[in-house]
Amino acid sequence: MIKDMPNVWDDIGAMTAAKARALQAEALADLDVAPPPGVATEDLTIPGAAGPLRGRVYRPATGPVDGVVLWLHGGGFVLGSIDTEQSHGPLALASRCAVVSVDYRSAPEAGFPAAVWDTYATLCWVGENAKELSGHANRVVLGGESAGGNLAAVAALLARDEGGPEVALQVLLYPMTARTFDGPSRHDPAVSPLWPPAAIEWVWRQYLGDDDGSSPLASPLYADSLAGLPPALVLTAEYDLLRDEGEAYADRLAAEGVPVRRRRYAGMPHGFVEWTGVLAGADECIHDMGRSIRAAISVDDPEPVGIASAEG
């Protein structure tokens, strides 16, 4: 299955961002990103750090909406948008929350730290509008995958340091946490059928330009302190070059007193959560995130609605 997935990273070395986006669009042409039955969507305009941003909210169409999740899409800071992610609708059903997605500004047209400040502005907006979005004023969860996991971790740091919204849980799915991290997963060819090391270097160059990435706003693993951050769920994939840096971030959070649960999904590649309905691990991951979100926002009923189990 992994070998058959589309790879947009072949010959990435001298590729332009425009070419990479075109290849991604071609690779995803046959992937159904429409929300599943039982999910209602609403397009939004969200005030970003430098102007309005396109957003979308996914809610369970029936039953209660128990909180709000700001979910940052992946794509290496360059690719992806609110139109390319398949996981938002299933996550809304599994968590019984309103899931907000935002088109933060992309590199290289808007390099570091533009996406950081767009993310933090969106988090503040979600905090201010949580009751309107979900019916609950104080049930905000922050999360993202890959580059979006990086932005979620950084936004949690900013919320702590800048007096931002209270976040009940940060959900970091195979996050990028450090520009120069070096670990076994970066060198084992068995873990990179979809995302070769050259691709990681490419996305960091697109995002950072000449910046060395040492700021914790780029590399949250380098922050002086992680103490006082929200509880965290950190999920990684066995066959992913980012596996070790995500787990290093989870370990450091735990060492500094932050409640953390970490899990490595065996047999899964980077980006696997976007293959719900195809990979059992993706469905299981959605369930896992949903359960953790509901627990963090103190929802009594532990069972999601509208999502089949991974075994089903």
Protein Blocks (a to p, Z undefined) as FASTA:
>chain_A
ZZmpccfkgoklmpcfklmmmmmmmmmmmpcfbdcehiacdddddddfkbccdddddddf
edcdfbdcddddehehmggcfklcfklmmmmmmnopacddddddddfklgcfklmmmmmm
mmmmmmmmmmmmnopaklccdddehjlmmmmmmmmmmmmmnopacdfbdcdehiafbfkl
ccfklmmmklmmmlcfklmmmmmmmmnomagolafklmmmlpmblghiacddddddfbbc
klmmmmmmmmmmmmnopacdddddehiaehklmmghkamklmmmmmmmmmmmmmmnopab
lcdehiacfkZZ
